[in-house]
Amino acid sequence: MYYRLNKKYSLRGWKKLPYAIVDNEVHAATFVNKTAFDALELCNGQIDLDLPLISNDIRRMVGKLEEQGIISPCSPGDSIAEHQKYRRYPNRYMQMVHWSITGCCNSKCRHCYISGGENRYGEISHADAMKIAGDIRDAGVLCCSITGGDPLVRKDFWEILDCLLEGGVHISTIYTNGYLVNDELLDGLEKRGIRPEFNMSFDGIGYHDWLRGVDGAEKAVRRAFLLCRERGFPTGSEMCLWKENFHMLRDSINFLASVGCRSVKLNPVGDIGAWREGGYQEKHGLSMEETYGIYYDYLDDFYADLPDIVVEMGGFFRACGSAPDTYTLPAVHTPGDPEKVCLCAHARNTMYISAEGRALMCMPFSCMDDFQKDYPKVQEIGLQACMTDSQYLELVNLRAARILEHNTKCRECPYKRVCLGGCRAEAMGSHPGDVLAPAEGNCKFFRDGWIPKIVDKVRSLRPEASCARLADLESVTE
């Protein structure tokens, strides 16, 4: 009997994770043990698995793999494709890279992390950009999301995209303000056989232009959302809240749902980057307490409207109006051993590459000049080196236990195993220079009793709705 790996799968491996099956349709790796991998390597259409030398363990594993739809019987000689064959990368595994291909922008956002409207960080050369794109491919990165500045202002946008695509890297998302989203752009993506999500911020009906710093910004992004819906491109959004626009939250989310937007993430404007430089926080900014109150009040509107969109209120609540009987509390992590859990689970799977080419945990770090200047530039040392032995890798591999050791406040907190210190960028925002500091927003969320408030309110609004991680929280804090 001959078997072959089904066409959507490839065999891959990385340093410390040598055995993986990559699903090329969902662009994700599943890591397996050596017995399973040995069986998979024999499923190449060239080897008769009825031969006596094939062990019973391998035969049993082949049966399981067939049941799972990973392999299928085939004719002798029905070989797998070249890209399906095993390839092992010398660096650590990273599923995704989130890359600012430029620091330039055609907006002048009052809250920009990197002051893109002033071209504060500019953009790296064409040669360096192509080197990074090639490095992403050669490190076995499965997905790449493209951001800026606004990535569509970069003149060699298509060359960068083509380099990634030729290496089998999936383009998952393009973050843009929408000005340059047009039929020509969408035609170019369709020609390449891809339909990435366009993630376009929408900062409140009637208020978007003020935050974006240019007239006509709201008109442009509305047009872009409608065009994407018409052409069948998925969209997502983020909405920043400040004192003047939060009263438009309900209408704005319902608008986004009406134009087919799949998700929206809400956050108060952070007091970093251009927002801090412009001195906007005192007059316009929201405290975390005010923000949580706004989120809490919006729950009434959410369950009344049930908008067909995933709504995530940063660190507070997440649910979809079309599936309202389940919700999550994003700040609550599944309990784990802090000695084994990484400092930031998101950063362990997603590298951010800044407009300067620096490998960082996430985008907010790119405006923290005193901190980020010590992190490596990918174009100088190579992505594989960043993912093998670098200050960047040391940071993303740090365990959450270090936060608890570093902070008495965290160490003595009854919620420490489900909080794990919170977001590192948020922590740095309120404790400059201390990447191990507690995230004060998380502290307020847990210690001020927002969880029982949310649970009680949702129970009153939607009795059949259940919280996906509530049992985890109760098991740790009881």
C-alpha positions in Angstrom: 0.0 0.0 0.0 1.4 3.4 -1.0 0.4 6.7 0.7 1.2 10.3 -0.1 0.9 13.5 1.9 -2.3 15.3 0.9 -1.6 18.4 -1.3 -2.3 21.1 1.2 0.4 19.9 3.6 4.1 20.4 3.8 6.8 19.0 6.2 8.9 21.5 8.0 11.1 21.8 11.1 12.8 24.6 13.1 15.5 24.7 15.7 14.1 23.0 18.9 10.9 22.1 17.0 12.2 19.7 14.3 9.0 17.9 13.3 6.0 19.9 12.0 3.1 19.6 9.5 2.3 22.9 7.8 -1.3 23.4 6.6 -0.8 25.7 3.6 -4.5 26.7 3.5 -4.6 28.0 7.1 -0.9 28.8 7.2 -0.2 27.2 10.6 2.1 24.5 11.8 1.2 21.5 13.9 4.2 20.0 15.8 4.3 16.2 16.1 6.5 13.5 17.7 9.3 11.6 15.9 7.1 8.5 15.3 4.5 10.5 13.5 7.1 12.4 11.5 8.9 9.2 10.5 5.5 7.9 9.2 4.9 11.1 7.3 8.2 11.0 5.6 7.4 7.5 4.3 4.1 8.8 2.8 5.8 10.1 -0.4 4.2 7.8 -2.9 7.5 5.9 -3.4 7.5 3.4 -0.5 5.3 0.3 -0.1 4.2 0.5 3.5 3.2 -3.2 3.4 6.9 -4.2 3.3 8.0 -6.3 6.3 10.6 -3.8 7.5 7.9 -1.2 8.3 7.3 -1.4 12.0 3.9 -1.9 13.6 4.2 1.5 15.3 4.6 3.2 11.9 1.6 1.2 10.5 -0.6 2.3 13.4 0.5 5.9 12.9 -0.2 5.7 9.2 -3.7 4.6 10.1 -4.2 7.6 12.4 -2.8 10.0 9.9 -5.2 8.7 7.2 -8.2 9.1 9.6 -7.1 12.7 10.2 -7.1 13.4 6.5 -3.4 14.2 6.4 -2.4 11.4 4.0 -4.3 9.3 1.4 -3.6 6.0 -0.4 -2.1 6.6 -3.8 -0.7 4.8 -6.9 3.0 3.8 -6.8 5.2 6.7 -7.9 2.5 9.4 -7.2 5.1 11.6 -5.7 4.6 14.6 -3.4 5.4 18.1 -4.8 8.8 19.6 -4.2 7.5 22.2 -1.7 5.9 19.4 0.4 9.2 17.8 1.1 10.8 18.2 4.5 12.8 21.4 5.0 14.4 22.3 8.3 15.3 25.9 9.2 18.3 26.7 11.5 16.4 29.4 13.4 13.6 29.3 16.0 10.0 29.1 14.8 8.1 32.3 14.2 4.6 32.0 12.6 4.2 35.6 11.6 6.1 38.8 11.0 4.3 42.1 11.3 6.4 44.5 9.2 6.4 48.3 8.9 7.8 48.5 5.4 7.9 52.3 5.7 7.7 54.9 8.4 6.1 57.4 5.9 2.4 58.2 5.7 -0.1 60.4 3.9 -2.0 61.1 7.1 -0.8 63.2 10.1 -2.3 61.1 13.0 -2.2 62.9 16.3 -1.6 59.6 18.1 0.9 57.8 15.7 3.4 55.6 17.5 6.1 56.6 15.0 5.0 60.1 13.9 4.5 58.8 10.3 3.1 62.0 9.1 6.4 63.7 9.8 8.4 60.8 8.4 10.3 60.5 11.7 11.7 57.1 10.9 11.6 57.4 7.1 12.0 54.1 5.3 14.9 51.7 4.7 16.4 51.4 1.2 15.0 49.1 -1.5 18.0 46.8 -1.2 17.5 46.4 2.6 13.7 45.9 2.2 14.3 43.1 -0.4 16.9 41.5 1.9 14.4 41.5 4.8 11.7 40.1 2.5 14.1 37.3 1.4 15.0 36.7 5.0 11.4 36.3 6.1 11.0 33.6 3.4 14.3 31.9 4.2 13.5 31.7 7.9 10.3 29.6 7.3 7.9 32.4 8.4 4.4 31.3 7.4 2.6 34.6 7.4 3.4 38.3 7.0 1.1 41.3 7.8 2.2 44.6 6.1 1.9 48.0 7.8 3.7 51.4 8.0 3.3 54.3 8.2 1.0 53.5 5.4 2.5 50.7 3.4 0.8 51.7 0.1 2.9 54.9 -0.2 6.1 52.8 -0.6 7.0 52.8 -4.3 8.4 49.3 -4.3 5.4 47.8 -2.5 4.7 45.3 -5.3 8.3 44.1 -5.4 8.3 43.5 -1.7 5.0 41.6 -1.9 6.2 39.5 -4.8 9.4 38.5 -3.0 7.4 37.3 -0.1 4.8 35.5 -2.2 7.4 33.7 -4.3 8.8 32.2 -1.1 5.4 30.9 -0.1 4.8 33.5 2.6 1.1 34.2 3.1 0.1 37.9 3.2 -2.6 37.9 5.9 -3.3 41.6 6.4 -2.5 45.1 5.0 -2.9 47.9 7.5 -3.8 51.2 5.7 -5.7 54.4 6.2 -7.7 53.6 3.0 -6.7 56.6 0.9 -4.8 54.4 -1.7 -7.2 51.4 -1.6 -8.6 51.4 -5.2 -9.6 49.0 -8.0 -6.1 49.0 -9.4 -4.6 47.9 -6.1 -7.3 45.2 -5.6 -6.7 44.0 -9.2 -3.0 43.6 -8.5 -3.8 41.5 -5.4 -6.3 39.3 -7.3 -3.8 38.8 -10.1 -1.5 37.3 -7.5 -4.2 35.1 -6.2 -4.5 36.7 -2.8 -7.2 38.5 -0.8 -5.6 39.8 2.3 -7.7 41.5 5.0 -7.5 45.3 4.8 -7.4 46.6 8.4 -8.4 50.3 8.4 -8.9 52.3 11.5 -12.2 54.1 12.0 -12.2 56.5 14.9 -15.8 57.5 15.2 -18.5 58.9 12.9 -17.7 62.6 12.6 -14.4 62.4 14.6 -12.1 60.4 12.4 -10.7 63.4 10.5 -9.6 65.1 13.8 -7.5 62.2 15.0 -6.1 61.5 11.5 -5.0 65.1 11.1 -6.3 65.6 7.6 -9.6 66.6 6.1 -11.4 63.9 4.1 -9.9 61.0 6.0 -13.3 59.6 7.1 -14.7 60.0 3.5 -11.7 58.1 2.2 -11.9 55.2 4.6 -15.7 54.8 4.2 -15.1 54.6 0.4 -12.4 52.0 1.0 -14.6 49.8 3.2 -17.4 49.9 0.6 -15.0 49.0 -2.2 -13.6 46.1 -0.3 -17.0 44.8 0.4 -18.0 45.2 -3.3 -14.8 43.3 -4.4 -15.0 40.6 -1.8 -11.9 41.6 0.2 -12.2 41.0 4.0 -11.8 44.0 6.3 -11.1 44.6 10.0 -10.8 47.8 12.0 -9.4 49.4 15.1 -11.1 52.3 16.9 -9.3 54.7 19.3 -11.3 56.3 22.0 -10.8 59.7 23.6 -13.1 62.1 25.5 -14.8 63.7 22.5 -15.6 60.6 20.4 -16.6 57.8 22.8 -20.3 58.7 22.7 -20.2 57.7 19.0 -19.1 54.1 19.9 -22.4 52.4 19.3 -23.1 54.1 16.0 -19.6 53.6 14.7 -19.6 49.9 15.5 -22.9 49.4 13.8 -21.6 51.3 10.8 -18.6 49.0 10.5 -20.8 46.0 10.8 -23.1 47.4 8.0 -20.1 47.6 5.5 -19.1 44.0 6.2 -16.2 44.7 8.5 -15.3 41.4 10.3 -13.8 42.7 13.5 -13.1 45.9 15.5 -10.7 46.3 18.4 -11.2 49.2 20.8 -8.6 51.0 22.8 -8.1 54.4 24.4 -5.5 56.5 22.8 -2.2 55.6 24.4 -0.1 58.4 25.9 2.9 57.6 23.8 4.3 58.7 20.4 2.8 61.7 18.7 0.0 61.9 21.3 2.4 62.5 24.1 4.6 64.8 22.0 1.5 66.9 21.2 0.5 67.1 24.9 -3.0 65.8 24.1 -3.5 63.4 27.1 -4.6 65.9 29.8 -7.3 67.6 27.7 -8.5 64.7 25.5 -7.2 61.4 27.0 -9.2 58.8 28.9 -8.0 57.1 32.1 -8.3 53.3 32.3 -11.1 53.7 34.8 -13.0 55.9 32.4 -12.3 53.5 29.5 -13.6 50.5 31.4 -16.7 52.4 32.3 -17.3 53.2 28.6 -16.8 49.5 27.7 -19.2 48.4 30.5 -21.9 50.8 29.4 -21.5 49.6 25.8 -22.4 46.1 26.8 -26.1 47.2 26.9 -25.8 48.4 23.3 -23.9 45.4 22.1 -26.5 42.9 23.4 -29.4 45.1 22.2 -28.0 45.5 18.7 -26.0 42.2 18.2 -23.9 43.7 15.4 -22.5 41.1 13.0 -18.9 41.9 13.9 -16.4 40.7 16.4 -16.0 43.4 19.0 -12.9 43.3 21.3 -12.7 46.0 24.0 -9.0 45.9 24.7 -8.3 43.7 27.7 -11.9 43.8 28.8 -14.4 41.8 26.7 -14.7 40.1 23.4 -17.7 38.6 21.5 -19.4 38.5 18.2 -23.0 39.7 17.7 -23.7 36.8 15.4 -22.6 34.3 18.0 -23.6 36.1 21.3 -23.8 33.1 23.6 -20.1 32.9 24.2 -17.7 35.7 25.2 -14.2 35.9 26.5 -12.3 38.2 28.8 -9.0 38.9 26.9 -7.1 39.8 30.1 -7.7 36.3 31.5 -5.1 33.8 30.4 -5.4 30.0 30.8 -3.6 29.1 34.0 -0.1 27.9 33.4 3.3 27.6 35.1 4.9 31.1 35.0 8.2 29.3 34.7 7.2 27.9 31.3 4.9 30.6 29.9 6.6 33.2 27.8 6.6 36.9 28.8 4.2 37.6 25.9 2.5 34.8 24.0 1.8 37.1 21.1 5.4 38.1 20.7 6.5 34.5 20.9 4.7 33.8 17.6 4.8 37.2 15.9 7.9 39.4 15.4 7.4 43.1 14.7 10.0 44.6 12.3 10.0 48.4 12.6 10.4 51.0 9.9 14.1 51.1 10.7 14.3 47.3 10.4 14.5 46.6 14.1 13.2 43.3 15.5 10.9 44.2 18.4 8.1 42.6 20.4 5.4 44.8 19.0 4.8 48.1 17.3 4.4 50.4 20.4 8.0 49.7 21.3 9.2 51.4 18.1 8.6 54.9 19.6 10.5 54.1 22.8 13.8 55.3 21.4 15.9 54.7 24.6 14.7 51.1 24.7 14.4 50.0 21.1 17.8 51.4 19.9 19.5 48.4 21.5 17.6 45.9 19.5 19.0 44.4 16.3 18.4 45.6 12.8 17.3 42.7 10.6 19.0 44.1 7.5 22.3 44.1 9.4 22.5 40.8 11.1 19.8 38.8 9.2 16.5 37.4 10.4 17.8 34.0 11.1 20.3 35.5 13.5 17.5 37.5 15.2 15.6 34.3 15.7 18.6 32.3 16.9 20.8 34.3 19.1 20.0 38.0 19.7 18.8 40.4 22.4 15.4 40.3 20.7 15.1 36.5 21.1 16.3 36.7 24.7 13.4 39.1 25.5 10.7 37.1 23.8 11.9 33.9 25.4 11.8 35.4 28.9 9.3 33.6 31.1 6.4 35.3 33.0 8.0 34.2 36.3 10.5 37.1 35.8 7.6 39.6 36.0 6.4 38.0 39.3 9.9 38.0 40.7 10.5 41.6 39.7 7.3 43.1 41.2 6.1 42.7 44.7 2.7 43.9 43.5 2.5 41.1 41.1 4.0 38.5 43.3 1.4 39.0 46.0 -1.6 39.3 43.7 -4.2 36.5 43.8 -4.7 36.9 40.1 -1.1 36.5 39.1 -1.5 33.2 37.3 -4.3 34.4 35.0 -2.9 37.9 34.5 0.9 37.2 34.3 1.7 40.9 34.5 -0.3 42.0 31.4 0.9 43.7 28.2 4.6 44.6 28.1 4.0 47.7 25.9 1.3 49.0 28.3 3.6 48.3 31.2 6.4 50.3 29.5 4.0 53.2 28.8 3.5 53.8 32.5 6.9 52.6 33.7 9.4 53.9 31.1 12.4 51.6 30.6 11.1 48.8 32.8 9.9 46.0 30.5 9.1 43.8 33.6 6.8 46.3 35.2 3.2 45.5 35.9 0.6 46.7 33.3 -1.5 49.0 35.4 -4.6 48.5 33.2 -4.6 44.8 34.0 -4.2 45.7 37.7 -7.3 47.8 37.6 -9.3 45.2 35.7 -8.6 42.4 38.1 -8.3 44.3 41.4 -11.3 46.7 40.9 -13.7 43.8 40.4 -14.5 44.3 36.8 -14.9 40.5 36.1 -17.9 40.0 38.4 -19.4 43.2 37.1 -19.1 42.0 33.5 -20.4 38.5 34.3 -23.4 39.9 36.2 -24.3 42.4 33.5 -24.0 39.9 30.7 -26.1 37.4 32.7 -28.8 40.0 33.0 -28.7 41.0 29.3 -28.1 37.5 27.8 -28.8 34.8 30.4 -27.7 32.0 28.0 -24.3 33.6 27.3 -21.3 32.0 29.0 -17.7 33.2 29.6 -15.2 30.8 28.0 -12.5 31.2 30.7 -14.4 31.9 33.8 -13.7 28.4 35.2 -10.0 29.0 34.8 -10.2 32.2 36.8 -12.3 30.6 39.5 -9.9 27.7 39.8 -7.0 29.9 40.5 -8.5 32.6 42.8 -10.9 30.6 44.9 
